[in-house]
């Protein structure tokens, strides 16, 4: 994840841009999911709120790193862990949904 030649400013631009883009995208998705009435409540958390939380955590890791404060790498790891756990859970949920839809036909 860390490139030895990447400066602190480069790190901030790279990961800050990714975090900000992900935050905007996931916030749009979160709003769309919350507006849908036929989506289950648990899906609001996993598909909507978890990605927003993960990208907020990623942005806060960038702020900590650029400010020179300790704990930024742990915060970054937490954000990436949230994205990984959410991605695996959501992929499994979609597979189960498609299997149920296929067997219902």
RARACOR-V837577 format. One record per pair of residues at least 12 apart in sequence whose C-alpha atoms are under 8 Angstrom apart, sorted by sequence separation. I is the first residue (numbers start at 1). J is the second residue. If there is no record, write none. Layout:
{{I J} {I J}}
This chain:
{{60 72} {61 73} {30 44} {33 47} {34 48} {61 75} {62 76} {33 48} {60 75} {61 76} {30 47} {31 48} {58 75} {30 48} {57 75} {58 76} {29 48} {30 49} {57 76} {27 48} {57 78} {58 79} {26 48} {30 52} {57 79} {58 80} {54 78} {55 79} {26 51} {27 52} {54 79} {26 52} {54 80} {23 51} {54 82} {23 52} {54 83} {22 52} {51 82} {23 55} {50 82} {51 83} {22 55} {23 56} {50 83} {20 55} {51 86} {19 55} {50 86} {19 56} {19 58} {20 59} {47 86} {19 59} {46 86} {16 58} {15 58} {16 59} {46 89} {47 90} {15 59} {46 90} {16 62} {15 62} {12 62} {11 62} {12 63} {12 65} {12 66} {8 65} {9 66} {8 66}}
